[in-house]
Structure formats: structure tokens, C-alpha cells
Amino acid sequence: MKKNKIKMIEVTIPSWALCAIVNGDDSGLSDEEIEQLDRFVESNKIQSVSLKNDNDEGYFSRYNDINNLGDTVFDCVAIVR
């Protein structure tokens, strides 16, 4: 019997997407933001995401992994298929 290993990757998520990607709550997001988020999740085969550090307050970065725009971001860990 073959054991499946869990694959984890580090991702940089913008603050606007955090609630949607961690908790599944996309209320308050525009249609464009939801499309960007869905595309990111599907192309990276993401199953779940959590903050890398629970005490993280976020920081400004010139890019993020969803749309490559400057924003307040959070370092996260994603479980992928």
C-alpha cells in the first residue's frame, strides 16, 4: 500500500483574500477578486491554507502570489494535492 505524503508550500496572500482562502468566506470580495483567488487555488491545487505564524500582523510587499500587486500580505502555508 502506497502512503501519500502531504505536500506543503509557502504562499504570500494579500490581506483582502485571507478570510476567503482560510475560512471560505468570500463575502465582501469583488467578482474580479473571486476570479483571481479561484484561479490561484485551482492552478496551485490548493486544498487548505493557514497562517504560517498565528501572531502575524502582515506586512507590505510589492507582490503577492495571487495577483502580483503591492498590498499588505501574510505568509501562509498551503496543503496541495
C-alpha positions in Angstrom: 0.0 0.0 0.0 1.4 3.4 -1.1 1.4 6.1 1.5 0.5 9.6 0.3 2.8 12.3 1.5 1.3 15.7 2.4 2.9 18.4 0.2 3.0 21.9 1.7 4.1 25.1 0.0 4.6 28.6 1.4 2.5 31.3 -0.2 2.2 35.1 0.2 -1.5 36.0 0.5 -2.9 39.6 0.3 -5.0 40.7 3.2 -8.1 41.0 1.1 -8.0 37.3 0.3 -7.1 35.9 3.7 -10.6 35.3 5.0 -11.7 33.8 1.8 -8.8 31.4 1.4 -8.5 30.4 5.1 -12.2 30.4 6.1 -14.0 30.1 2.8 -15.8 33.4 3.3 -15.7 35.5 0.1 -18.3 38.0 1.2 -17.1 41.5 0.5 -14.9 40.4 -2.4 -15.5 41.7 -5.9 -16.1 39.3 -8.8 -12.6 40.0 -10.1 -11.0 39.2 -6.7 -13.0 36.0 -6.5 -11.9 35.0 -10.0 -8.2 35.8 -9.2 -8.5 33.7 -6.0 -10.2 30.8 -7.7 -7.6 30.8 -10.5 -4.8 30.8 -7.8 -6.3 27.9 -5.9 -7.0 25.8 -9.0 -3.6 26.4 -10.6 -1.7 25.5 -7.5 -4.1 22.6 -6.5 -4.5 24.1 -3.0 -6.6 22.1 -0.5 -6.2 24.3 2.5 -4.3 27.4 3.8 -3.3 28.5 7.2 -1.2 31.4 8.6 2.4 30.5 9.0 2.5 32.4 12.2 -0.6 33.0 14.2 0.8 36.2 15.6 1.5 37.7 12.2 0.1 41.2 11.7 1.0 41.2 8.0 3.5 43.5 6.2 3.6 45.4 3.0 5.1 43.7 0.0 5.4 44.8 -3.6 4.0 41.5 -4.8 1.8 38.6 -3.6 1.1 35.1 -5.0 -2.4 35.8 -6.2 -2.2 38.9 -8.4 1.4 40.2 -8.1 0.3 43.6 -6.9 1.6 45.5 -3.9 -0.5 45.0 -0.8 -0.5 44.1 2.9 0.3 40.4 2.9 0.5 37.4 5.2 2.9 34.5 4.9 0.9 31.3 4.8 1.3 27.5 4.4 -0.8 25.7 1.9 -1.5 22.0 1.6 -1.6 21.0 -2.0 -2.7 17.9 -3.9 
